Amino acid sequence: MNPTAIFKALADDTRRQMIEMLRERNHSAGEFAAVFNMSKPSITNHLNILHGANLVYREKKGQYVIYSLNMTLLQEAMLWLQKMSKGDEQ
């Protein structure tokens, strides 16, 4: 787990909204583009940052790339934050 990459990825409101959408179900980049008022290259950039932080998985299905949430990493990050809030050492 790379906390710096995770916090950088989650620092952006758009990426947090994408994470929330992925909690409900998997999405393609095109589905995100239909929701957010931004260009497809901008959507791809946000998804690449989430993927680079290992917060999302991506899988090629035909001509689409489907994104899904990496719940394991989110749970690890939450446990790490809880540990830090208690003042325990890493």
PDB file of N, CA, C and O in Angstrom:
ATOM      1  N   MET A   1       0.847  -1.182   0.000  1.00  0.00           N
ATOM      2  CA  MET A   1       0.000   0.000   0.000  1.00  0.00           C
ATOM      3  C   MET A   1       0.890   1.242   0.000  1.00  0.00           C
ATOM      4  O   MET A   1       1.829   1.349   0.789  1.00  0.00           O
ATOM      5  N   ASN A   2       0.582   2.164  -0.888  1.00  0.00           N
ATOM      6  CA  ASN A   2       1.303   3.431  -0.979  1.00  0.00           C
ATOM      7  C   ASN A   2       0.357   4.555  -0.537  1.00  0.00           C
ATOM      8  O   ASN A   2      -0.415   5.068  -1.347  1.00  0.00           O
ATOM      9  N   PRO A   3       0.414   4.937   0.744  1.00  0.00           N
ATOM     10  CA  PRO A   3      -0.512   5.962   1.237  1.00  0.00           C
ATOM     11  C   PRO A   3      -0.438   7.269   0.457  1.00  0.00           C
ATOM     12  O   PRO A   3      -1.466   7.919   0.265  1.00  0.00           O
ATOM     13  N   THR A   4       0.742   7.672   0.004  1.00  0.00           N
ATOM     14  CA  THR A   4       0.875   8.927  -0.738  1.00  0.00           C
ATOM     15  C   THR A   4       0.059   8.880  -2.030  1.00  0.00           C
ATOM     16  O   THR A   4      -0.667   9.824  -2.342  1.00  0.00           O
ATOM     17  N   ALA A   5       0.175   7.788  -2.775  1.00  0.00           N
ATOM     18  CA  ALA A   5      -0.579   7.645  -4.025  1.00  0.00           C
ATOM     19  C   ALA A   5      -2.080   7.590  -3.752  1.00  0.00           C
ATOM     20  O   ALA A   5      -2.874   8.166  -4.495  1.00  0.00           O
ATOM     21  N   ILE A   6      -2.462   6.898  -2.690  1.00  0.00           N
ATOM     22  CA  ILE A   6      -3.876   6.786  -2.345  1.00  0.00           C
ATOM     23  C   ILE A   6      -4.454   8.156  -1.988  1.00  0.00           C
ATOM     24  O   ILE A   6      -5.514   8.534  -2.486  1.00  0.00           O
ATOM     25  N   PHE A   7      -3.760   8.896  -1.128  1.00  0.00           N
ATOM     26  CA  PHE A   7      -4.262  10.206  -0.717  1.00  0.00           C
ATOM     27  C   PHE A   7      -4.277  11.187  -1.883  1.00  0.00           C
ATOM     28  O   PHE A   7      -5.190  12.005  -1.992  1.00  0.00           O
ATOM     29  N   LYS A   8      -3.268  11.111  -2.758  1.00  0.00           N
ATOM     30  CA  LYS A   8      -3.263  11.969  -3.944  1.00  0.00           C
ATOM     31  C   LYS A   8      -4.477  11.649  -4.821  1.00  0.00           C
ATOM     32  O   LYS A   8      -5.152  12.551  -5.316  1.00  0.00           O
ATOM     33  N   ALA A   9      -4.739  10.373  -5.001  1.00  0.00           N
ATOM     34  CA  ALA A   9      -5.871   9.960  -5.839  1.00  0.00           C
ATOM     35  C   ALA A   9      -7.198  10.411  -5.231  1.00  0.00           C
ATOM     36  O   ALA A   9      -8.098  10.848  -5.949  1.00  0.00           O
ATOM     37  N   LEU A  10      -7.315  10.306  -3.929  1.00  0.00           N
ATOM     38  CA  LEU A  10      -8.571  10.645  -3.259  1.00  0.00           C
ATOM     39  C   LEU A  10      -8.720  12.138  -2.970  1.00  0.00           C
ATOM     40  O   LEU A  10      -9.775  12.576  -2.511  1.00  0.00           O
ATOM     41  N   ALA A  11      -7.685  12.913  -3.232  1.00  0.00           N
ATOM     42  CA  ALA A  11      -7.737  14.354  -2.961  1.00  0.00           C
ATOM     43  C   ALA A  11      -8.645  15.096  -3.938  1.00  0.00           C
ATOM     44  O   ALA A  11      -9.059  16.224  -3.673  1.00  0.00           O
ATOM     45  N   ASP A  12      -8.951  14.466  -5.057  1.00  0.00           N
ATOM     46  CA  ASP A  12      -9.758  15.116  -6.082  1.00  0.00           C
ATOM     47  C   ASP A  12     -11.216  14.694  -5.965  1.00  0.00           C
ATOM     48  O   ASP A  12     -11.525  13.508  -5.843  1.00  0.00           O
ATOM     49  N   ASP A  13     -12.113  15.687  -6.005  1.00  0.00           N
ATOM     50  CA  ASP A  13     -13.543  15.425  -5.855  1.00  0.00           C
ATOM     51  C   ASP A  13     -14.085  14.506  -6.958  1.00  0.00           C
ATOM     52  O   ASP A  13     -14.900  13.626  -6.683  1.00  0.00           O
ATOM     53  N   THR A  14     -13.646  14.703  -8.179  1.00  0.00           N
ATOM     54  CA  THR A  14     -14.112  13.859  -9.291  1.00  0.00           C
ATOM     55  C   THR A  14     -13.747  12.398  -9.043  1.00  0.00           C
ATOM     56  O   THR A  14     -14.572  11.505  -9.238  1.00  0.00           O
ATOM     57  N   ARG A  15     -12.521  12.160  -8.617  1.00  0.00           N
ATOM     58  CA  ARG A  15     -12.086  10.777  -8.364  1.00  0.00           C
ATOM     59  C   ARG A  15     -12.837  10.167  -7.188  1.00  0.00           C
ATOM     60  O   ARG A  15     -13.140   8.974  -7.202  1.00  0.00           O
ATOM     61  N   ARG A  16     -13.141  10.965  -6.178  1.00  0.00           N
ATOM     62  CA  ARG A  16     -13.944  10.440  -5.068  1.00  0.00           C
ATOM     63  C   ARG A  16     -15.342  10.071  -5.553  1.00  0.00           C
ATOM     64  O   ARG A  16     -15.900   9.061  -5.125  1.00  0.00           O
ATOM     65  N   GLN A  17     -15.907  10.880  -6.437  1.00  0.00           N
ATOM     66  CA  GLN A  17     -17.221  10.559  -6.997  1.00  0.00           C
ATOM     67  C   GLN A  17     -17.155   9.285  -7.842  1.00  0.00           C
ATOM     68  O   GLN A  17     -18.088   8.482  -7.830  1.00  0.00           O
ATOM     69  N   MET A  18     -16.068   9.104  -8.565  1.00  0.00           N
ATOM     70  CA  MET A  18     -15.897   7.874  -9.349  1.00  0.00           C
ATOM     71  C   MET A  18     -15.846   6.655  -8.427  1.00  0.00           C
ATOM     72  O   MET A  18     -16.453   5.625  -8.717  1.00  0.00           O
ATOM     73  N   ILE A  19     -15.124   6.779  -7.323  1.00  0.00           N
ATOM     74  CA  ILE A  19     -15.053   5.684  -6.344  1.00  0.00           C
ATOM     75  C   ILE A  19     -16.452   5.372  -5.826  1.00  0.00           C
ATOM     76  O   ILE A  19     -16.826   4.205  -5.704  1.00  0.00           O
ATOM     77  N   GLU A  20     -17.227   6.415  -5.521  1.00  0.00           N
ATOM     78  CA  GLU A  20     -18.596   6.203  -5.033  1.00  0.00           C
ATOM     79  C   GLU A  20     -19.449   5.487  -6.078  1.00  0.00           C
ATOM     80  O   GLU A  20     -20.238   4.606  -5.736  1.00  0.00           O
ATOM     81  N   MET A  21     -19.297   5.855  -7.334  1.00  0.00           N
ATOM     82  CA  MET A  21     -20.040   5.185  -8.397  1.00  0.00           C
ATOM     83  C   MET A  21     -19.638   3.712  -8.500  1.00  0.00           C
ATOM     84  O   MET A  21     -20.481   2.845  -8.728  1.00  0.00           O
ATOM     85  N   LEU A  22     -18.350   3.443  -8.329  1.00  0.00           N
ATOM     86  CA  LEU A  22     -17.870   2.063  -8.433  1.00  0.00           C
ATOM     87  C   LEU A  22     -18.302   1.212  -7.242  1.00  0.00           C
ATOM     88  O   LEU A  22     -18.280  -0.017  -7.322  1.00  0.00           O
ATOM     89  N   ARG A  23     -18.688   1.842  -6.156  1.00  0.00           N
ATOM     90  CA  ARG A  23     -19.231   1.074  -5.031  1.00  0.00           C
ATOM     91  C   ARG A  23     -20.541   0.413  -5.428  1.00  0.00           C
ATOM     92  O   ARG A  23     -20.875  -0.666  -4.939  1.00  0.00           O
ATOM     93  N   GLU A  24     -21.280   1.066  -6.317  1.00  0.00           N
ATOM     94  CA  GLU A  24     -22.580   0.549  -6.760  1.00  0.00           C
ATOM     95  C   GLU A  24     -22.434  -0.559  -7.795  1.00  0.00           C
ATOM     96  O   GLU A  24     -23.092  -1.595  -7.707  1.00  0.00           O
ATOM     97  N   ARG A  25     -21.551  -0.327  -8.791  1.00  0.00           N
ATOM     98  CA  ARG A  25     -21.335  -1.313  -9.844  1.00  0.00           C
ATOM     99  C   ARG A  25     -20.121  -0.908 -10.678  1.00  0.00           C
ATOM    100  O   ARG A  25     -19.635   0.217 -10.561  1.00  0.00           O
ATOM    101  N   ASN A  26     -19.636  -1.811 -11.510  1.00  0.00           N
ATOM    102  CA  ASN A  26     -18.520  -1.539 -12.405  1.00  0.00           C
ATOM    103  C   ASN A  26     -18.976  -0.600 -13.522  1.00  0.00           C
ATOM    104  O   ASN A  26     -20.149  -0.586 -13.897  1.00  0.00           O
ATOM    105  N   HIS A  27     -18.029   0.185 -14.048  1.00  0.00           N
ATOM    106  CA  HIS A  27     -18.343   1.156 -15.105  1.00  0.00           C
ATOM    107  C   HIS A  27     -17.247   1.158 -16.163  1.00  0.00           C
ATOM    108  O   HIS A  27     -16.097   0.808 -15.897  1.00  0.00           O
ATOM    109  N   SER A  28     -17.632   1.558 -17.361  1.00  0.00           N
ATOM    110  CA  SER A  28     -16.658   1.809 -18.424  1.00  0.00           C
ATOM    111  C   SER A  28     -16.294   3.294 -18.391  1.00  0.00           C
ATOM    112  O   SER A  28     -16.979   4.103 -17.765  1.00  0.00           O
ATOM    113  N   ALA A  29     -15.206   3.632 -19.074  1.00  0.00           N
ATOM    114  CA  ALA A  29     -14.803   5.038 -19.150  1.00  0.00           C
ATOM    115  C   ALA A  29     -15.899   5.864 -19.816  1.00  0.00           C
ATOM    116  O   ALA A  29     -16.141   7.006 -19.425  1.00  0.00           O
ATOM    117  N   GLY A  30     -16.558   5.297 -20.814  1.00  0.00           N
ATOM    118  CA  GLY A  30     -17.643   5.999 -21.492  1.00  0.00           C
ATOM    119  C   GLY A  30     -18.802   6.319 -20.564  1.00  0.00           C
ATOM    120  O   GLY A  30     -19.432   7.370 -20.685  1.00  0.00           O
ATOM    121  N   GLU A  31     -19.081   5.412 -19.637  1.00  0.00           N
ATOM    122  CA  GLU A  31     -20.160   5.668 -18.665  1.00  0.00           C
ATOM    123  C   GLU A  31     -19.785   6.820 -17.739  1.00  0.00           C
ATOM    124  O   GLU A  31     -20.635   7.636 -17.383  1.00  0.00           O
ATOM    125  N   PHE A  32     -18.509   6.886 -17.348  1.00  0.00           N
ATOM    126  CA  PHE A  32     -18.068   8.018 -16.531  1.00  0.00           C
ATOM    127  C   PHE A  32     -18.171   9.312 -17.330  1.00  0.00           C
ATOM    128  O   PHE A  32     -18.599  10.338 -16.802  1.00  0.00           O
ATOM    129  N   ALA A  33     -17.779   9.265 -18.605  1.00  0.00           N
ATOM    130  CA  ALA A  33     -17.819  10.466 -19.441  1.00  0.00           C
ATOM    131  C   ALA A  33     -19.247  10.986 -19.595  1.00  0.00           C
ATOM    132  O   ALA A  33     -19.455  12.191 -19.735  1.00  0.00           O
ATOM    133  N   ALA A  34     -20.224  10.091 -19.570  1.00  0.00           N
ATOM    134  CA  ALA A  34     -21.621  10.510 -19.690  1.00  0.00           C
ATOM    135  C   ALA A  34     -22.106  11.227 -18.427  1.00  0.00           C
ATOM    136  O   ALA A  34     -23.044  12.022 -18.490  1.00  0.00           O
ATOM    137  N   VAL A  35     -21.483  10.956 -17.298  1.00  0.00           N
ATOM    138  CA  VAL A  35     -21.894  11.540 -16.023  1.00  0.00           C
ATOM    139  C   VAL A  35     -21.171  12.861 -15.750  1.00  0.00           C
ATOM    140  O   VAL A  35     -21.780  13.824 -15.284  1.00  0.00           O
ATOM    141  N   PHE A  36     -19.875  12.898 -16.042  1.00  0.00           N
ATOM    142  CA  PHE A  36     -19.056  14.071 -15.727  1.00  0.00           C
ATOM    143  C   PHE A  36     -18.938  14.976 -16.943  1.00  0.00           C
ATOM    144  O   PHE A  36     -18.793  14.497 -18.068  1.00  0.00           O
ATOM    145  N   ASN A  37     -18.999  16.256 -16.724  1.00  0.00           N
ATOM    146  CA  ASN A  37     -18.907  17.240 -17.796  1.00  0.00           C
ATOM    147  C   ASN A  37     -17.440  17.546 -18.086  1.00  0.00           C
ATOM    148  O   ASN A  37     -16.937  18.622 -17.764  1.00  0.00           O
ATOM    149  N   MET A  38     -16.766  16.572 -18.704  1.00  0.00           N
ATOM    150  CA  MET A  38     -15.358  16.758 -19.058  1.00  0.00           C
ATOM    151  C   MET A  38     -15.019  15.864 -20.240  1.00  0.00           C
ATOM    152  O   MET A  38     -15.775  14.958 -20.592  1.00  0.00           O
ATOM    153  N   SER A  39     -13.891  16.129 -20.835  1.00  0.00           N
ATOM    154  CA  SER A  39     -13.471  15.385 -22.023  1.00  0.00           C
ATOM    155  C   SER A  39     -13.094  13.946 -21.662  1.00  0.00           C
ATOM    156  O   SER A  39     -12.768  13.641 -20.515  1.00  0.00           O
ATOM    157  N   LYS A  40     -13.147  13.081 -22.660  1.00  0.00           N
ATOM    158  CA  LYS A  40     -12.755  11.688 -22.434  1.00  0.00           C
ATOM    159  C   LYS A  40     -11.293  11.566 -22.016  1.00  0.00           C
ATOM    160  O   LYS A  40     -10.988  10.736 -21.160  1.00  0.00           O
ATOM    161  N   PRO A  41     -10.361  12.365 -22.587  1.00  0.00           N
ATOM    162  CA  PRO A  41      -8.979  12.299 -22.088  1.00  0.00           C
ATOM    163  C   PRO A  41      -8.859  12.666 -20.603  1.00  0.00           C
ATOM    164  O   PRO A  41      -8.037  12.095 -19.888  1.00  0.00           O
ATOM    165  N   SER A  42      -9.678  13.618 -20.142  1.00  0.00           N
ATOM    166  CA  SER A  42      -9.658  13.974 -18.709  1.00  0.00           C
ATOM    167  C   SER A  42     -10.182  12.824 -17.859  1.00  0.00           C
ATOM    168  O   SER A  42      -9.628  12.536 -16.798  1.00  0.00           O
ATOM    169  N   ILE A  43     -11.242  12.167 -18.314  1.00  0.00           N
ATOM    170  CA  ILE A  43     -11.780  10.998 -17.605  1.00  0.00           C
ATOM    171  C   ILE A  43     -10.707   9.917 -17.534  1.00  0.00           C
ATOM    172  O   ILE A  43     -10.483   9.325 -16.479  1.00  0.00           O
ATOM    173  N   THR A  44     -10.049   9.665 -18.658  1.00  0.00           N
ATOM    174  CA  THR A  44      -8.996   8.656 -18.700  1.00  0.00           C
ATOM    175  C   THR A  44      -7.870   9.000 -17.737  1.00  0.00           C
ATOM    176  O   THR A  44      -7.333   8.112 -17.075  1.00  0.00           O
ATOM    177  N   ASN A  45      -7.503  10.278 -17.647  1.00  0.00           N
ATOM    178  CA  ASN A  45      -6.460  10.697 -16.719  1.00  0.00           C
ATOM    179  C   ASN A  45      -6.858  10.403 -15.276  1.00  0.00           C
ATOM    180  O   ASN A  45      -6.050   9.886 -14.505  1.00  0.00           O
ATOM    181  N   HIS A  46      -8.086  10.726 -14.910  1.00  0.00           N
ATOM    182  CA  HIS A  46      -8.562  10.442 -13.554  1.00  0.00           C
ATOM    183  C   HIS A  46      -8.537   8.931 -13.270  1.00  0.00           C
ATOM    184  O   HIS A  46      -8.112   8.497 -12.200  1.00  0.00           O
ATOM    185  N   LEU A  47      -8.994   8.152 -14.235  1.00  0.00           N
ATOM    186  CA  LEU A  47      -9.004   6.691 -14.053  1.00  0.00           C
ATOM    187  C   LEU A  47      -7.589   6.126 -13.972  1.00  0.00           C
ATOM    188  O   LEU A  47      -7.343   5.178 -13.226  1.00  0.00           O
ATOM    189  N   ASN A  48      -6.660   6.699 -14.732  1.00  0.00           N
ATOM    190  CA  ASN A  48      -5.267   6.250 -14.647  1.00  0.00           C
ATOM    191  C   ASN A  48      -4.663   6.537 -13.278  1.00  0.00           C
ATOM    192  O   ASN A  48      -3.887   5.736 -12.758  1.00  0.00           O
ATOM    193  N   ILE A  49      -5.017   7.673 -12.698  1.00  0.00           N
ATOM    194  CA  ILE A  49      -4.520   8.003 -11.352  1.00  0.00           C
ATOM    195  C   ILE A  49      -5.091   7.022 -10.334  1.00  0.00           C
ATOM    196  O   ILE A  49      -4.362   6.536  -9.470  1.00  0.00           O
ATOM    197  N   LEU A  50      -6.387   6.724 -10.427  1.00  0.00           N
ATOM    198  CA  LEU A  50      -6.996   5.740  -9.516  1.00  0.00           C
ATOM    199  C   LEU A  50      -6.368   4.368  -9.704  1.00  0.00           C
ATOM    200  O   LEU A  50      -6.114   3.660  -8.730  1.00  0.00           O
ATOM    201  N   HIS A  51      -6.118   3.993 -10.946  1.00  0.00           N
ATOM    202  CA  HIS A  51      -5.495   2.695 -11.224  1.00  0.00           C
ATOM    203  C   HIS A  51      -4.050   2.678 -10.733  1.00  0.00           C
ATOM    204  O   HIS A  51      -3.599   1.679 -10.173  1.00  0.00           O
ATOM    205  N   GLY A  52      -3.331   3.761 -10.936  1.00  0.00           N
ATOM    206  CA  GLY A  52      -1.944   3.852 -10.471  1.00  0.00           C
ATOM    207  C   GLY A  52      -1.824   3.734  -8.962  1.00  0.00           C
ATOM    208  O   GLY A  52      -0.808   3.259  -8.454  1.00  0.00           O
ATOM    209  N   ALA A  53      -2.849   4.162  -8.244  1.00  0.00           N
ATOM    210  CA  ALA A  53      -2.872   4.045  -6.782  1.00  0.00           C
ATOM    211  C   ALA A  53      -3.433   2.690  -6.351  1.00  0.00           C
ATOM    212  O   ALA A  53      -3.572   2.427  -5.157  1.00  0.00           O
ATOM    213  N   ASN A  54      -3.753   1.833  -7.316  1.00  0.00           N
ATOM    214  CA  ASN A  54      -4.336   0.502  -7.078  1.00  0.00           C
ATOM    215  C   ASN A  54      -5.717   0.548  -6.440  1.00  0.00           C
ATOM    216  O   ASN A  54      -6.153  -0.427  -5.827  1.00  0.00           O
ATOM    217  N   LEU A  55      -6.405   1.670  -6.579  1.00  0.00           N
ATOM    218  CA  LEU A  55      -7.753   1.784  -6.030  1.00  0.00           C
ATOM    219  C   LEU A  55      -8.795   1.144  -6.933  1.00  0.00           C
ATOM    220  O   LEU A  55      -9.879   0.779  -6.478  1.00  0.00           O
ATOM    221  N   VAL A  56      -8.467   1.007  -8.211  1.00  0.00           N
ATOM    222  CA  VAL A  56      -9.394   0.369  -9.148  1.00  0.00           C
ATOM    223  C   VAL A  56      -8.656  -0.671  -9.984  1.00  0.00           C
ATOM    224  O   VAL A  56      -7.455  -0.568 -10.235  1.00  0.00           O
ATOM    225  N   TYR A  57      -9.406  -1.658 -10.398  1.00  0.00           N
ATOM    226  CA  TYR A  57      -8.944  -2.642 -11.367  1.00  0.00           C
ATOM    227  C   TYR A  57      -9.505  -2.236 -12.716  1.00  0.00           C
ATOM    228  O   TYR A  57     -10.528  -1.554 -12.787  1.00  0.00           O
ATOM    229  N   ARG A  58      -8.846  -2.648 -13.781  1.00  0.00           N
ATOM    230  CA  ARG A  58      -9.422  -2.448 -15.107  1.00  0.00           C
ATOM    231  C   ARG A  58      -9.243  -3.727 -15.914  1.00  0.00           C
ATOM    232  O   ARG A  58      -8.220  -4.409 -15.843  1.00  0.00           O
ATOM    233  N   GLU A  59     -10.286  -4.019 -16.684  1.00  0.00           N
ATOM    234  CA  GLU A  59     -10.301  -5.239 -17.477  1.00  0.00           C
ATOM    235  C   GLU A  59     -10.864  -4.922 -18.856  1.00  0.00           C
ATOM    236  O   GLU A  59     -11.925  -4.313 -18.988  1.00  0.00           O
ATOM    237  N   LYS A  60     -10.141  -5.342 -19.864  1.00  0.00           N
ATOM    238  CA  LYS A  60     -10.591  -5.131 -21.248  1.00  0.00           C
ATOM    239  C   LYS A  60     -11.659  -6.171 -21.572  1.00  0.00           C
ATOM    240  O   LYS A  60     -11.423  -7.372 -21.448  1.00  0.00           O
ATOM    241  N   LYS A  61     -12.831  -5.701 -21.988  1.00  0.00           N
ATOM    242  CA  LYS A  61     -13.937  -6.570 -22.412  1.00  0.00           C
ATOM    243  C   LYS A  61     -14.394  -6.091 -23.774  1.00  0.00           C
ATOM    244  O   LYS A  61     -15.130  -5.111 -23.887  1.00  0.00           O
ATOM    245  N   GLY A  62     -13.950  -6.795 -24.811  1.00  0.00           N
ATOM    246  CA  GLY A  62     -14.260  -6.362 -26.163  1.00  0.00           C
ATOM    247  C   GLY A  62     -13.595  -5.030 -26.434  1.00  0.00           C
ATOM    248  O   GLY A  62     -12.388  -4.890 -26.243  1.00  0.00           O
ATOM    249  N   GLN A  63     -14.360  -4.059 -26.873  1.00  0.00           N
ATOM    250  CA  GLN A  63     -13.802  -2.744 -27.165  1.00  0.00           C
ATOM    251  C   GLN A  63     -13.852  -1.808 -25.956  1.00  0.00           C
ATOM    252  O   GLN A  63     -13.453  -0.648 -26.066  1.00  0.00           O
ATOM    253  N   TYR A  64     -14.327  -2.280 -24.822  1.00  0.00           N
ATOM    254  CA  TYR A  64     -14.460  -1.457 -23.619  1.00  0.00           C
ATOM    255  C   TYR A  64     -13.444  -1.857 -22.556  1.00  0.00           C
ATOM    256  O   TYR A  64     -12.998  -3.003 -22.495  1.00  0.00           O
ATOM    257  N   VAL A  65     -13.096  -0.898 -21.734  1.00  0.00           N
ATOM    258  CA  VAL A  65     -12.320  -1.164 -20.524  1.00  0.00           C
ATOM    259  C   VAL A  65     -13.282  -0.946 -19.363  1.00  0.00           C
ATOM    260  O   VAL A  65     -13.868   0.126 -19.212  1.00  0.00           O
ATOM    261  N   ILE A  66     -13.429  -1.982 -18.549  1.00  0.00           N
ATOM    262  CA  ILE A  66     -14.350  -1.931 -17.416  1.00  0.00           C
ATOM    263  C   ILE A  66     -13.545  -1.723 -16.131  1.00  0.00           C
ATOM    264  O   ILE A  66     -12.560  -2.416 -15.875  1.00  0.00           O
ATOM    265  N   TYR A  67     -13.986  -0.763 -15.341  1.00  0.00           N
ATOM    266  CA  TYR A  67     -13.311  -0.429 -14.082  1.00  0.00           C
ATOM    267  C   TYR A  67     -14.124  -0.958 -12.910  1.00  0.00           C
ATOM    268  O   TYR A  67     -15.352  -0.875 -12.891  1.00  0.00           O
ATOM    269  N   SER A  68     -13.408  -1.503 -11.933  1.00  0.00           N
ATOM    270  CA  SER A  68     -14.044  -1.994 -10.708  1.00  0.00           C
ATOM    271  C   SER A  68     -13.208  -1.547  -9.516  1.00  0.00           C
ATOM    272  O   SER A  68     -12.022  -1.243  -9.647  1.00  0.00           O
ATOM    273  N   LEU A  69     -13.837  -1.514  -8.376  1.00  0.00           N
ATOM    274  CA  LEU A  69     -13.220  -1.012  -7.150  1.00  0.00           C
ATOM    275  C   LEU A  69     -12.379  -2.087  -6.479  1.00  0.00           C
ATOM    276  O   LEU A  69     -12.797  -3.240  -6.373  1.00  0.00           O
ATOM    277  N   ASN A  70     -11.194  -1.702  -6.028  1.00  0.00           N
ATOM    278  CA  ASN A  70     -10.328  -2.596  -5.264  1.00  0.00           C
ATOM    279  C   ASN A  70     -10.665  -2.417  -3.777  1.00  0.00           C
ATOM    280  O   ASN A  70     -10.045  -1.616  -3.078  1.00  0.00           O
ATOM    281  N   MET A  71     -11.643  -3.169  -3.321  1.00  0.00           N
ATOM    282  CA  MET A  71     -12.105  -3.036  -1.933  1.00  0.00           C
ATOM    283  C   MET A  71     -11.020  -3.434  -0.932  1.00  0.00           C
ATOM    284  O   MET A  71     -10.970  -2.886   0.170  1.00  0.00           O
ATOM    285  N   THR A  72     -10.168  -4.363  -1.294  1.00  0.00           N
ATOM    286  CA  THR A  72      -9.103  -4.797  -0.388  1.00  0.00           C
ATOM    287  C   THR A  72      -8.191  -3.626  -0.037  1.00  0.00           C
ATOM    288  O   THR A  72      -7.852  -3.425   1.130  1.00  0.00           O
ATOM    289  N   LEU A  73      -7.796  -2.858  -1.047  1.00  0.00           N
ATOM    290  CA  LEU A  73      -6.915  -1.720  -0.785  1.00  0.00           C
ATOM    291  C   LEU A  73      -7.624  -0.650   0.032  1.00  0.00           C
ATOM    292  O   LEU A  73      -7.020  -0.053   0.923  1.00  0.00           O
ATOM    293  N   LEU A  74      -8.893  -0.399  -0.259  1.00  0.00           N
ATOM    294  CA  LEU A  74      -9.638   0.585   0.532  1.00  0.00           C
ATOM    295  C   LEU A  74      -9.719   0.165   1.995  1.00  0.00           C
ATOM    296  O   LEU A  74      -9.578   0.993   2.895  1.00  0.00           O
ATOM    297  N   GLN A  75      -9.944  -1.113   2.225  1.00  0.00           N
ATOM    298  CA  GLN A  75     -10.012  -1.612   3.602  1.00  0.00           C
ATOM    299  C   GLN A  75      -8.650  -1.481   4.293  1.00  0.00           C
ATOM    300  O   GLN A  75      -8.583  -1.113   5.466  1.00  0.00           O
ATOM    301  N   GLU A  76      -7.571  -1.779   3.572  1.00  0.00           N
ATOM    302  CA  GLU A  76      -6.224  -1.620   4.140  1.00  0.00           C
ATOM    303  C   GLU A  76      -5.958  -0.160   4.491  1.00  0.00           C
ATOM    304  O   GLU A  76      -5.390   0.132   5.544  1.00  0.00           O
ATOM    305  N   ALA A  77      -6.364   0.756   3.617  1.00  0.00           N
ATOM    306  CA  ALA A  77      -6.160   2.186   3.870  1.00  0.00           C
ATOM    307  C   ALA A  77      -6.957   2.633   5.097  1.00  0.00           C
ATOM    308  O   ALA A  77      -6.467   3.417   5.909  1.00  0.00           O
ATOM    309  N   MET A  78      -8.186   2.129   5.226  1.00  0.00           N
ATOM    310  CA  MET A  78      -9.001   2.486   6.390  1.00  0.00           C
ATOM    311  C   MET A  78      -8.363   1.966   7.678  1.00  0.00           C
ATOM    312  O   MET A  78      -8.334   2.672   8.686  1.00  0.00           O
ATOM    313  N   LEU A  79      -7.860   0.747   7.646  1.00  0.00           N
ATOM    314  CA  LEU A  79      -7.193   0.193   8.825  1.00  0.00           C
ATOM    315  C   LEU A  79      -5.952   1.004   9.175  1.00  0.00           C
ATOM    316  O   LEU A  79      -5.680   1.253  10.350  1.00  0.00           O
ATOM    317  N   TRP A  80      -5.202   1.415   8.159  1.00  0.00           N
ATOM    318  CA  TRP A  80      -4.010   2.224   8.390  1.00  0.00           C
ATOM    319  C   TRP A  80      -4.390   3.559   9.027  1.00  0.00           C
ATOM    320  O   TRP A  80      -3.734   4.010   9.966  1.00  0.00           O
ATOM    321  N   LEU A  81      -5.458   4.196   8.513  1.00  0.00           N
ATOM    322  CA  LEU A  81      -5.911   5.461   9.095  1.00  0.00           C
ATOM    323  C   LEU A  81      -6.365   5.288  10.542  1.00  0.00           C
ATOM    324  O   LEU A  81      -6.074   6.129  11.392  1.00  0.00           O
ATOM    325  N   GLN A  82      -7.076   4.202  10.818  1.00  0.00           N
ATOM    326  CA  GLN A  82      -7.504   3.943  12.191  1.00  0.00           C
ATOM    327  C   GLN A  82      -6.305   3.764  13.107  1.00  0.00           C
ATOM    328  O   GLN A  82      -6.288   4.266  14.231  1.00  0.00           O
ATOM    329  N   LYS A  83      -5.316   3.054  12.623  1.00  0.00           N
ATOM    330  CA  LYS A  83      -4.103   2.838  13.416  1.00  0.00           C
ATOM    331  C   LYS A  83      -3.408   4.169  13.699  1.00  0.00           C
ATOM    332  O   LYS A  83      -2.954   4.403  14.819  1.00  0.00           O
ATOM    333  N   MET A  84      -3.324   5.037  12.699  1.00  0.00           N
ATOM    334  CA  MET A  84      -2.681   6.326  12.870  1.00  0.00           C
ATOM    335  C   MET A  84      -3.468   7.220  13.815  1.00  0.00           C
ATOM    336  O   MET A  84      -2.880   8.006  14.558  1.00  0.00           O
ATOM    337  N   SER A  85      -4.780   7.111  13.794  1.00  0.00           N
ATOM    338  CA  SER A  85      -5.596   7.972  14.644  1.00  0.00           C
ATOM    339  C   SER A  85      -5.475   7.586  16.113  1.00  0.00           C
ATOM    340  O   SER A  85      -5.757   8.394  16.998  1.00  0.00           O
ATOM    341  N   LYS A  86      -5.056   6.354  16.369  1.00  0.00           N
ATOM    342  CA  LYS A  86      -4.864   5.894  17.746  1.00  0.00           C
ATOM    343  C   LYS A  86      -3.465   6.218  18.269  1.00  0.00           C
ATOM    344  O   LYS A  86      -3.176   6.034  19.451  1.00  0.00           O
ATOM    345  N   GLY A  87      -2.591   6.709  17.363  1.00  0.00           N
ATOM    346  CA  GLY A  87      -1.242   7.054  17.787  1.00  0.00           C
ATOM    347  C   GLY A  87      -0.311   5.872  17.831  1.00  0.00           C
ATOM    348  O   GLY A  87       0.807   5.987  18.333  1.00  0.00           O
ATOM    349  N   ASP A  88      -0.750   4.714  17.310  1.00  0.00           N
ATOM    350  CA  ASP A  88       0.137   3.552  17.264  1.00  0.00           C
ATOM    351  C   ASP A  88       1.226   3.783  16.237  1.00  0.00           C
ATOM    352  O   ASP A  88       1.042   4.525  15.272  1.00  0.00           O
ATOM    353  N   GLU A  89       2.366   3.137  16.455  1.00  0.00           N
ATOM    354  CA  GLU A  89       3.432   3.216  15.474  1.00  0.00           C
ATOM    355  C   GLU A  89       3.114   2.248  14.340  1.00  0.00           C
ATOM    356  O   GLU A  89       2.414   1.252  14.526  1.00  0.00           O
ATOM    357  N   GLN A  90       3.650   2.566  13.153  1.00  0.00           N
ATOM    358  CA  GLN A  90       3.458   1.718  11.989  1.00  0.00           C
ATOM    359  C   GLN A  90       4.113   0.386  12.164  1.00  0.00           C
ATOM    360  O   GLN A  90       4.048  -0.456  11.269  1.00  0.00           O
TER     361      GLN A  90
END
